[in-house]
C-alpha cells in the first residue's frame, strides 16, 4: 500500500447528516435549532480543511483528556484564518463556518431571547459545569460546555467549568472581536467585545443552503457523487462527471490516508462515468468494516467523499 503524504483539499460530504468529520478525523454530532444547524460539540481541529496547521491552538492546561471533553481554544485570527469577512469558514469543516454575531442573535431569539437562551444552551448538571449551573436545561440540544480560556496577556489558563466563551467571526476593531459566553451562575447568553489574541472555543454553524449555487443550472461541472449503496457490502458504485477532457485519478484511502486502491488513473473525455469498488478482490484483501475515503482529482479539481463498509 502507498501512503498519501498530504491531501490538497479535504471536504468530506454526503455522509450521514447527523455527523460531520474534520480534516483530523474528529467526528462531531449536529443539532437543528430553528432554521440553523450547529455542531453539538466544541471544535477540536488542529488543521484547516486543506491540511494546513492551525497556529496558536491550545488544549486547556495542554491536557489531551480535557481536549476530548471541552475541545480546543483558538485565537480569533486563527479561527477566521486572518479573514475580515464575517461568516468565513476559517477553522470549521467544509460547508460550515464560524458564526457571525447576527447568527448568534438569531439563535438567542429563537430560544426566547438572550436573557434565557444561555440556560437552554448549557449542558445540564455539574459534571462539567461548576455549581449552581443556573437554569441549565439544554432544551435546545446545543450542549454548551465551559472550556474556559487562555489569557495571552497574563499567560495563563482560567475559567474552566465556569464559562463557555465562543468567538464569533464578527470583528469590532483592529484589536477586538465579538464573543458570546455562557456562565455557571447565569441563564443568559452574554455579549462581550475582547482582544483577538485570547484563546476561546469555537462552535461551527452550517452554511445556509440557499446561498449555494443550484447545480441543476450548472450541469457542466466536475463532480464526484456519493457512492451507492452506502453503507455497502461487499461492493459499491462511484459516479463522477467531467466537464472536459482531463487526466483523472480516483483513489480509495483509509481514514489515516493509506491508499487502498487506485480505481482510475488515465485521461478521460467529458461525460459521466461509473466505477465499482469491491471490499475483496485481487487488488483488495478483505477490508474490515469502517469508514473509507475516496478522492477524485481531475486537473486542479479535487473532491473527496466518505463511504462506509458494514459487514
Buried (B, 14 or more C-beta within 10 A) or exposed (E): EEEBEEBEBBBBBBBEEEEBBBBEBBEBEBBEBEEBBBBBBBBBBBBBBBBEEBEBBBBBEEBEEBBEBBBBBBBBBBBBBEBEEBBBBBBBBBBBBBBBBEBBBBBBEBBEEBEBBBBBBBBBEEEBBBEEBBEBEBEBBBBBBBBBBBBBEEEEBEBBBBBBBBBBBBBEEEEBBBBBBBBBEBBBBBBEBBBBBBBBBBBBBBBEEEEEEEEEEEEEEBBBBBBEEBBBBEBBBBBBBBBEEBEBBBBBBBEEBEBBBEBBEEEBEEEEBEBEBBBEBEEBEEBEEEBBBBBBBBEEBBBBBBBBBEE
